[in-house]
Amino acid sequence: MENDYLIKEKPLKALLLFSLPIILGNLFQQTYTMADSAIVGRFVGEQALAAVGASYSLTNIFICVAFGGGIGASVIVSRYFGAGQYRAMKRAVYTAFLSFLGISILLGAAGLIASQEIMVLLNTPADVLDMAVEYLNIYFLGLPFLFMYNVLSSMFNALGKSRIPLYFLIFSSLFNIVLDVISVTWLHMGVAGVAWATLIAQGISAVLSFAVFMRLLRKLNRESSGLFDRTEFVSMTKIALPSILQQSTVSIGMMLVQSVVNSFGSQALAGFSAGMRIESICVVPMSGIGSAISSYTAQNMGAGSEERVIKGYRAANQMVIFFAVILCAALQLFHRPLITVFLGDEGTAAALSTGENYLKFIGWFFCLIGFKMAADGLLRGAGDMTMFTVANLLNLFIRVTVAMTMAPIYGIDMVWYAVPIGWFANWLISYCEYRTGKWKRVRARA
């Protein structure tokens, strides 16, 4: 079978084959917001960059809900696939699609109603508030497409087809950049233009992905399986909710911390926003490794190969170290040119200093988030979600508490000092849970 390499190839090779398309795909997905920020920052102004940045932590939460939910659902699908139970797998896929379609519509409607109030609560600077709300409202209109694409990507990954979503992401990302340039430099639509460009590009990609996935699903199994199953929904929820929490922890923390950053003014916000964009790129390899070890664990648990999971976890940590060294070196050497991609050479001193200081500090600690995501991914793939959830909640608590209590006293630098502390605490709890071996006895459907 061409899709069973996760349970047959050597662990390091299997994880590399599976994770590299995910990493590349996530990099291209990041170009949506990267392009939005870089283009408005250079062609509209620093306030426009601050407006998109003020929206980023909130919009990223919805991306994480879609991505985390998709990963949670894919654990069930991967386990059925590893066990060769294709009819049950198909039923689980349909249940996931219908569930997340309903969730995305509800969240989009709620966001449209409350966008102004949310931005005010986050202490968004008055000079960028209206632009931030405008960007958000258009984003919420496209939320069903965002959810559809991310859930589809996870379903492709569950079947070992991680290259397919990569192809669609390359297409949609490049298309988005073209639309960004047209809407901002030709049509002079400002912040609204980049928001509409993202919606259109994601919408087309989601529809095309759905068509290809349904064709693939019919090849695997043509039997009728029903469109929604309550038991499958409950099983997915047990995995998906903690997975959503894990994926959203960083973004929720960033959103809550955003109110602290916003209090330092739009210049500091612009610099921090640029730094966060670059950080989001740097985290992509670690997130991809976490997603890969999750599907790897689920398939091997389904096939009864727990010892391969242990070997895979070790291989995942080797990959983390490799990427962390490269990322650290890149940020120490090129922090200034990376920041000026967004702010330009004309950026204010406060914005440039904030962004550079953030990158120089955080570059030393990406190994921590990599180790955290590898341990979290294994626990998630095995369905061991209790300590997984505790670890991610503690991570969130540390980041928010330190930033909110210390930054007003000691300055904005305290916002990023809290980040590696939270990552380390999260990893320590997840790793200790892994060492207990309880994950070998957990079943996601229990």
N, C-alpha and C positions, 0 to 999 in steps of 0.2 A: 504494500500500500504506500503511495507516494507521500502521504501526509503523516506517517507515523514515526518520523525521524526523532521526535522528542523522547520516544520510549525505546529507541534502538541505537542511535548514534552515540558516540562518546559524549559525556555531559558538556564539556567545554565547547566542542564543535556544535552540538545541538543548540546550546544557548546562543552561540555566536550567529548561527544560521537564522535563528528565530528572532534574536533581539536587534540585529543590525537594521533590518527593514523597519522595525518599530521605532528605533532611535532616529533613523532618517525621516520617517514619517512624522514623528513628533517635532523634529526640527523644522520641517516644512510647515507644520501646523502653527508653530510659533511665529512663522513669518507673517501670519495674519495681523497679529497685534504689533509685531516688530515693524512691519511696513507702515501700518497706521501711524505709529509713533514717529518713526524716522521721517516720513513724508510731511506730516503736519508740523513737526518740529522744525524742519528746514524751510518749508515753503509757506507756512502760515504764521508760525511764531512760537515762542516759548510758552505763552499762555495756552495755546492749543495743545501743546504737548502735555502741559500740566492737566488739562481737562481730560484728555484720553487716559493719562496716568491715574487721575482720581477715580476713573471708572474701572481701571484695570483690575484692582483687587476684588471688586464685586463681580465683574464679568468672569474672572478666573474661577470663582466659586462655582458658577454654573457649568463651566467647562469641566471642573473636577467632579461635580455631581454626575454629569453625563459619562465621563471617563471612568470614574469609580464604580458607578452603577453597572456600566458595561463590563468591567472587569469582574465584578461580583457575579453577574449573570453568566459570564464566560466560564467561570469555574465549574458550574453545573454542566454546561454544554461540553466542556473539555472532558469532564469525567465520563459522561455518556459516550463521547466519541472514543476515548481511550478504551472503554469497555465494549465498544462495537454495538451499542444500543441506539441505533440511528432513528428509530421511530420516536423514542422518548426524547432524544436530542432535538428533533424537529419540533416537538411540542413545546419544549423549553424555549426554543428560539422564538416561536410565535408569541408565547407568553411575555417574553422580555420586550419584544417590539411593541405590543399593545400597552404594556404597563408604562414604558418610558414615553410613549407618545402622549398618553394622558397626563403624565407628570409634567412634561415640557409645556403643554398647553396651559396648565394651571399656573406654573411658575412664570411663564411669559405674561399671562394676564395680570398676575399679582405685581410683577415688576413694572408693568406699564402704569398701574395705578399708583404705586408707591415710590417711583424713581426719584421724584423731587424731594420727598421727605427723607429718603435714605441718604441722599447726597448731603442734605443739611445736617443730618445726624452724624455724618462722618466729618463734619467741620470743613467741608470743601470750601476753599477760599472764594469769596464773593465774586472776584473778577473772572473766575472760570466756571462758576456754578451752572450758568445757563447752557454753555457748550457741553459740559459733562452730562447734563440731563438729556440734551438732544441726542448725544451719542448713545446713551443708555437705552432710550426709547426705541431707536431703530434696532439696536442689538436685541432687545426683547422680542421684537416682531419675528426675528429669525431664529428664535430659540428652538422650535421644533426641528429645524434643519440641523442645528448644532447637535441636538440629542440623537437624531437619526444617524448622523454620520459616525459619532463616537461609539454608539452601541453597535453599529455595523462593523466598525473596525475591530471591536472586541470579539465579535462573532467570527470574523475572518481569522483572527488570531487563534481562537479556540479550535479551529479546524486545521491549524498549521499553515494557513494561507496569509502570512503576514506581509507578503510582497504586494498583494492586491491593494490594500488601503494606501500603501506607499505611492503607488502609481497615481491614484486619485488625488492624494495630497499634493504631489508635485504639480499636477495639472491645476488644481484649484488655487494653490498658493501663487503660482506664476500669474494665473488669471486675475487673482486678487490684486497683485502688485500693479498690473497693467490698468485695472479699473481705478486703483488708488491714484495713480499718476494722472489719468484722464480727468477724474472728478475734482482733483485739487488744483492741478496746474492749468488745465484747459477750461473746465466748467466752473472753477472757483467756488466749489461747494463747501470747502473747509472741513470741519469735523464731521458734518453730516455726510459728506461725500465718501470718506473712508469707511464710515459705518455701513452705508448702502453697498459699497464695493464688497465688504465682507459678507453681508447677507446674500448677495447674488452669487458670489463664488461658492459659498458653503451650500447654498440651496441646490445648485446644479450638481455639485459633487455628491451630495446626499442622495439625490434621485438616481444618478447613474450607479452609485454603489449599491443601492437597493436592488436595482434591476440585475446586476451581476451576481449579487448574493443569492437571490431567489433562483437564478439559473443553476448555480452551484448546488443549492439545497435540493433541487429536483433531481440532480444527477446522483446524489447520495441516497436518496430515499423518495419513492413516489407514493408511498402509502399515505392515506389520510390520517392526520394525527390530532385534529381539533385545533382551535385557534387560541384558547385560553384554558389554563388548568390552575385551579386554586392551590393545589398542593405544590406544584412547581413554583408558583408565585411566592408562597411562604418560604420554600427552600432557598430561592434566590434572594429574598429579603434578608434572610439570616446572614448571607454572605455579603450582599450588596450594601446594606446600611453601614456596617463597619468599614467596608471598602470605600464607600463614599466619604465617610469621616476621615479615613486615612488620606485619601487624595485631596480632601478639602482642608485638612488641618493647616497646611501652609497658607492657603488662600484666605481662610477665615482669620488666621492670625494676622496676615497682611492687611486685611480689611479693617480689623479692629485697631491695628497699629497705625493704619493710614490716618486715622483721626489725630493721632499724636504728631505724625509727620506734617499733616495739613496745618497744624497750629504754628509751624515754623515759616509759613508763607509759601507763595506760589513758586518762588525761585528754588527753595529747598525741595519742594514737591517735584519740580521738573527734573532736578538732578537725581533724586531718589527714584523717580519713575524710570529714568534712563538706566540706572543701575539695576533695577528690578527686571527690566527687559533682558538685560544681558545675563543676569542670574538665571532667569527662566530658561535661557538657551543652555547654560552650563548644567542645569539640573536634568536636562533631557536624557543624557546617557544613563544616569542613575535611575530615572523613572522607567526607562526602557528595560533595564536589567531587572528591576522589580516586577514589571509586567511579564517578562519572559520567564522568570523563575516561578511566578504564580501559575502560568499555564503549564509549564514543565512539571511542577509538583502535582497539579491536578491530574494531568494525563498519566503520570507514573503511579500516582496513588490509585487511579482507576484501574491500572494494569497490574496492581499489586507489587510494585517495584520500589519499596520505601528506601532501600539502600542507594538506589540511583539518585534519589532526592538529596541525600547527604552529599554525595559527590557533586551534584549540580550546585548546591549551595556554596561549596568551597570554590567551584569554578566561577560562580557569580562574584564572589568577593575578590578573586584575582582580577576580574574585569573591572571592578570598582577601582582598585588601586591604580590600574593602568590609566583609566580616564581621569582620575583625580590628580595625578601627577601632571598630565598634559594641561588640564584646566588651570591648575595653580600657576604653572609657568606662564601660560598665556595671559592671565590677568595681571600678574606682576610686571610683565614686559609691555603690555599693550593697553593698559587701563585708560590712558588719555585718548588715543585714537578711537577706542571703542565708544567712549562717552561722547566724543564729538560727532560720531555718526548720527546721534540724535539731536544734539544741541548745536552742532556747528561750531566753528571757531569764534563765533560772535556770542556764544552763550555767556551769561553773567558769571562772575567769579564764584558767587555762592552756589549756583547750580553745578558748575564744573567741579568744584571742590567736594560737594556732597556726593556726587556720583563716583568720583575717583576714590575717595576715602572708603566708600562702601565696597567697591570692587577689590581694592587692595587688601581689605580685611577678610572678606568672605571667601576669597580665593584659596585660603589655607585650609578650609574646612569641608570641602566637597566630599572628601572620603567619608565623613560622618553621615551625611545624608545618603550616600551610596550604601554603606553598611546597613543603615536603618531600612532602606527600601528593599534590600536583598532579604533581610530577616523578615520584614513585614510580608514580602511577596510569598515566601515559603509558608508562613502561617496562614495567609489568606488562601493559598492554593490547597492547603490541607484542610481548610475549614475550621482552624483553631482561632477563633475570633475574640475570645474574652480578653486575654492579656494584650492582644493586638490593639483592641479598642482603648484599653487603659493607657497603653504606651502613647498612642496618638493624642489622647486627651491631655496627658501630662505635657507633651510637647507644646500643644496649643496654650495651655495654662502658663507655662514658663515664658513663652515669647510675649504673650500679651501682658502679663503681670510686670515683668522687668521693664518693658518699653513704657508702659503707662505710669509706673511709679518712679522710674529712674530718669527717663528722658527729660521730663520737665525740670528736673533739678540739675542734671549733669550734661545735658545737651543731646542732640539728635544721634550722636554716635551710639548711645545706649540702645537704640532701636535695633542695630545689627549685632551688638554684642550678645544679645539674648538668643540669636539664631542658632549658633553652634551648641549652646547649652541645651536648648530644646532638642536638637537632633541627637545629641549624645544620650540624653535621658531616654528618649524613645528607643534608640538602638539597644541600650543596655537591658531594658525590660523585655523587648522582643527576643533578643539573643538568649537571655536567661530562660525564657519560655521554650525556645528551640532546644536548649540543652537538656531540659527535662524529658524530652521525647514524647510529651503528651500528644503532639500533633500526629504521631503515627497511629493513634487510636481514635482520632476524631473523624467523624463523618459529617459532611455538610448537611446531610438530610436528617441527621439525628434530631 
